[in-house]
Amino acid sequence: MINRIVVLLISLCFLTTGYASNPIKGKIKVLIVDGQNNHTVWPKSTIMMKQYLEETGLFTVDIARTKYLNNSEENKSWLGYAKVPEGIEGKPKTDPDFNPKFSKYDVVISNFGYRAASWPEQVQQNFEKYIKKGGGFVSVHAADNSFPEWKAYNEMIAIGGWGGRTEKHGPYLYIDKENKPKKDYSPGKGGTHGKREAFPVTNYNTEHPITKGMPKVWMHAPDECYAFLRGPAENVTILSTAVSTKKKPELEQKEPVAMVINYGKGRIFHTTLGHDSKSFECVGFITLLKRGVEWAATNKVTQTELPEDFPSAAKTSLRPFVLPK
């Protein structure tokens, strides 16, 4: 009888381990991919994200960069901090040697942007397989401008803009005046934004691990509020919203600025925030990023304590970014 009980307990342990959600030994392994972006801040913002994540003690961050660079000149002093081979500045161009080993990482962050050249076909397939099998992905700001003709990528980010996106790519997605998610199949281009300015972010879903415990409303630093984003809009949960100045106030529509998407067994965190250094220095953005990356990698958030300098509903809060000595 004792032997049977021991065997049963061992079997239960194996079953429990088999159903555990993404067990990760040690630190969470993160890969940031970049190299081509319409936003000139990208060489710096990549390093900002790397430092924000590593300073938590939860993450280790590597960077994979295309050898053909676009819009790197304005912030070229930051390129060397990535510790990757020197690239070649010019027009967006596919790098045939760009082949990150996605399977080595728990989550991938895209800091690509509008008009970024396509990845090699095999790399696209590798990435799709990686996400479907349970990998994590984080799309930051202009990453949802990228790769409009890549069907699987559009499904991963749920909605995007620019790059020729139209009704052929899917419906507009927003929160309507009844405070319900709305898919609008009207024809038209995808993607626009008003001037850069501070605006309040409202947590539409307050129970998701990424936004749980955050104030219902917090003031974001000056940034672009994307509007009229469209795409497949499937398997998506809107977490946070903002009101765009590009829409008539009487419509009472709210734009998704943070959302999560399921793609196969993979998890995606998508934020439209993060245009430049100031928006990256916003404590609300930093907190969203850290939590979103952890959730995409592990399906949970352990960073539940809000920083003391988290923005209020009326006032922004920024941390000037300084590299450690």
C-alpha positions in Angstrom: 0.0 0.0 0.0 2.8 2.4 0.9 4.5 1.7 -2.4 1.3 2.5 -4.3 0.9 5.8 -2.4 4.5 6.8 -3.3 3.9 6.0 -7.0 0.7 7.9 -7.0 2.4 11.0 -5.4 5.2 10.9 -7.9 2.7 10.6 -10.8 0.8 13.6 -9.4 4.1 15.6 -9.3 4.8 14.8 -12.9 1.3 15.8 -13.9 1.5 19.1 -12.1 4.9 19.9 -13.6 3.5 19.0 -17.1 0.7 21.6 -16.8 2.8 24.3 -15.2 2.6 27.6 -17.1 6.0 28.4 -18.8 8.4 27.4 -16.1 11.5 29.6 -16.5 14.7 28.9 -14.6 16.6 31.9 -13.5 16.0 35.3 -15.2 13.6 36.0 -18.0 15.5 36.0 -21.3 14.6 39.0 -23.6 15.6 39.8 -27.1 15.1 43.3 -28.6 15.1 43.4 -32.4 15.8 46.7 -34.2 17.7 48.4 -36.9 15.1 50.2 -39.1 12.5 52.7 -37.9 10.9 56.0 -39.0 11.5 57.3 -35.4 15.0 58.5 -35.0 15.0 57.8 -31.3 15.3 54.0 -31.8 19.1 53.5 -31.1 18.5 55.2 -27.7 15.1 53.8 -26.9 16.4 50.2 -27.4 19.0 50.9 -24.7 16.4 52.5 -22.5 14.2 49.4 -22.6 17.2 47.2 -22.0 18.2 49.2 -18.9 14.6 49.5 -17.6 14.2 45.7 -17.7 17.6 44.7 -16.4 17.4 47.1 -13.4 14.5 45.0 -12.0 16.8 42.0 -11.6 14.2 39.9 -13.4 15.5 40.0 -16.9 18.6 39.6 -19.1 18.4 41.4 -22.4 20.2 40.8 -25.7 19.9 42.8 -28.9 19.7 41.6 -32.5 20.1 44.3 -35.2 19.9 44.3 -38.9 23.2 45.3 -40.6 21.3 47.7 -42.8 20.2 50.6 -40.6 17.6 53.3 -41.2 17.3 56.6 -39.3 20.2 55.9 -37.0 22.2 59.1 -37.5 20.5 61.4 -35.1 21.1 59.1 -32.1 24.2 57.2 -33.5 26.1 57.8 -30.2 23.8 55.1 -28.7 24.5 52.4 -31.3 27.6 51.1 -29.6 25.8 50.4 -26.3 24.0 47.5 -28.0 27.3 45.6 -28.4 26.4 44.3 -31.9 28.4 44.6 -35.1 28.4 48.0 -36.7 25.7 48.6 -39.3 25.3 50.5 -42.6 23.0 53.5 -42.6 20.8 54.0 -45.7 17.4 53.2 -47.1 15.5 50.3 -45.5 16.8 47.1 -47.0 16.3 43.4 -46.2 19.3 41.9 -44.4 19.7 38.3 -45.6 21.9 37.5 -42.6 19.4 38.7 -40.0 18.5 35.4 -38.3 17.8 35.7 -34.6 17.6 32.5 -32.6 14.2 33.2 -31.2 14.0 29.9 -29.3 16.8 31.0 -27.0 14.5 33.6 -25.5 11.3 33.9 -23.5 10.1 37.1 -25.1 11.0 39.2 -28.1 10.5 43.0 -28.2 10.2 44.8 -31.6 11.7 48.3 -31.9 11.2 48.3 -35.7 8.9 50.9 -37.4 7.3 52.3 -40.5 8.8 51.2 -43.8 11.2 48.7 -42.1 12.3 46.2 -44.8 10.8 42.7 -44.6 12.7 40.0 -42.7 13.9 37.0 -44.8 11.1 34.6 -45.5 12.7 31.8 -43.4 13.0 34.2 -40.4 9.4 35.1 -40.7 8.4 31.5 -40.6 10.8 30.9 -37.6 9.2 33.7 -35.7 5.6 32.5 -36.4 6.6 29.0 -35.2 8.2 30.5 -32.1 5.1 32.5 -31.1 2.7 29.7 -31.9 4.6 27.3 -29.7 4.3 29.7 -26.7 6.9 32.4 -27.2 6.2 36.0 -26.0 6.2 39.1 -28.1 6.0 42.8 -27.3 5.2 45.4 -30.0 6.2 49.0 -29.0 4.8 52.1 -30.7 5.8 52.1 -34.4 6.3 48.3 -34.5 2.6 48.2 -35.4 3.5 50.2 -38.5 5.8 47.4 -39.7 5.3 44.6 -42.2 1.7 45.4 -43.4 1.8 42.5 -45.9 2.9 39.9 -43.4 -0.4 38.1 -42.6 0.7 36.4 -39.4 2.4 39.5 -38.0 -0.9 41.5 -38.5 -2.7 38.7 -36.5 -0.1 38.9 -33.7 -0.4 42.7 -33.2 -4.2 42.6 -33.8 -4.3 46.2 -35.2 -1.8 48.5 -36.9 -1.4 51.5 -39.0 0.2 53.1 -42.0 2.1 51.0 -44.6 -1.0 51.0 -46.9 -3.2 49.3 -44.4 -6.9 49.6 -45.4 -10.2 47.7 -44.9 -8.5 44.8 -46.7 -6.4 44.3 -43.6 -9.4 44.3 -41.2 -11.7 46.5 -39.2 -10.9 49.6 -37.1 -10.9 48.7 -33.4 -11.9 51.1 -30.6 -14.1 51.5 -27.5 -17.4 53.1 -28.4 -19.6 55.5 -26.5 -21.3 52.6 -24.7 -17.9 51.7 -23.4 -17.8 48.5 -25.5 -15.2 47.2 -27.9 -16.2 48.0 -31.4 -15.1 46.6 -34.8 -15.8 49.1 -37.5 -15.6 47.7 -41.1 -15.9 51.1 -42.7 -13.4 51.6 -45.6 -10.4 53.9 -45.2 -6.8 54.1 -44.4 -5.3 52.7 -41.2 -3.3 55.0 -38.8 -3.1 58.6 -37.9 -2.3 60.7 -34.8 -2.6 64.3 -33.5 0.2 66.5 -32.2 2.5 65.3 -29.4 1.0 66.3 -26.1 0.3 64.9 -22.6 -2.9 62.9 -22.3 -4.7 60.8 -19.8 -4.6 57.0 -20.1 -7.6 55.1 -18.8 -7.3 51.5 -17.7 -10.2 49.8 -19.4 -9.4 46.4 -18.0 -8.4 46.7 -14.4 -8.2 43.0 -13.6 -5.6 41.9 -16.1 -2.2 41.3 -14.4 -0.5 44.0 -16.4 -2.9 46.8 -15.3 -4.2 45.4 -12.0 -3.5 47.8 -9.1 -2.8 50.8 -11.3 -4.9 53.9 -10.9 -7.9 54.0 -13.2 -6.6 57.1 -14.9 -3.0 58.4 -15.1 -1.4 61.2 -17.1 1.0 60.1 -19.8 4.0 62.3 -20.9 3.8 64.0 -24.3 3.4 61.4 -26.9 1.5 60.5 -30.1 -2.0 59.0 -29.5 -2.6 56.7 -32.4 -6.1 56.5 -33.9 -7.9 54.6 -36.7 -5.7 51.5 -36.2 -7.1 48.5 -38.0 -6.3 44.8 -38.6 -7.6 41.3 -38.0 -8.5 42.4 -34.4 -8.9 38.8 -33.3 -8.1 37.2 -29.9 -7.4 40.7 -28.5 -8.2 42.2 -25.1 -8.0 46.0 -24.7 -6.3 47.0 -21.5 -5.9 50.8 -21.7 -7.3 53.6 -23.8 -6.9 57.3 -24.6 -8.9 59.8 -26.5 -7.6 61.0 -29.9 -7.9 64.6 -31.0 -8.3 63.2 -34.6 -11.9 62.1 -33.8 -14.9 64.3 -33.2 -15.6 64.6 -29.4 -19.3 63.7 -29.8 -18.3 60.3 -31.0 -17.0 59.5 -27.5 -14.6 56.9 -29.0 -11.5 55.7 -27.1 -8.4 54.3 -28.8 -6.5 51.2 -27.6 -3.1 52.2 -26.3 -2.3 48.9 -24.5 -3.7 45.5 -25.4 -2.9 41.8 -25.2 -3.3 39.2 -28.0 -3.2 35.4 -28.1 -1.6 33.8 -31.1 -1.5 30.0 -30.9 0.1 29.3 -27.5 1.9 32.6 -27.6 1.2 35.9 -25.8 1.6 39.3 -27.2 1.6 42.7 -25.4 1.1 45.6 -27.7 1.4 49.2 -26.7 1.1 52.2 -29.1 2.9 54.5 -26.6 6.6 55.4 -26.9 7.3 58.0 -29.6 10.4 59.6 -28.3 12.7 59.9 -25.2 10.2 61.9 -23.2 7.4 59.3 -23.6 9.9 56.6 -22.8 10.8 58.4 -19.6 7.2 58.4 -18.4 6.9 56.3 -15.2 3.5 55.0 -16.4 5.1 53.8 -19.7 8.1 52.3 -17.9 5.7 50.4 -15.6 3.5 49.2 -18.4 6.6 48.0 -20.3 8.1 46.1 -17.4 4.8 44.4 -16.6 3.9 43.7 -20.2 7.2 42.1 -21.0 7.0 39.9 -17.9 3.4 38.8 -18.7 4.3 38.0 -22.3 7.1 35.8 -21.2 5.5 34.1 -18.2 1.8 34.6 -18.2 2.0 36.4 -14.9 3.2 39.6 -13.3 5.2 39.7 -10.1 6.0 43.4 -10.3 2.8 44.4 -8.5 4.1 47.2 -6.3 3.6 50.6 -8.0 6.5 53.0 -7.9 6.1 56.0 -5.6 6.5 58.4 -8.5 3.7 56.9 -10.6 1.8 59.6 -12.4 -1.5 60.9 -11.1 -4.7 61.6 -13.0 -3.7 65.2 -13.3 0.1 65.2 -13.4 2.8 63.5 -15.5 5.8 61.9 -13.9 9.1 61.5 -15.8 12.5 60.0 -14.9 15.3 61.5 -16.8 17.2 58.6 -18.3 20.9 58.2 -17.3 23.1 55.3 -18.2 24.8 53.7 -15.1 28.5 54.5 -14.8 
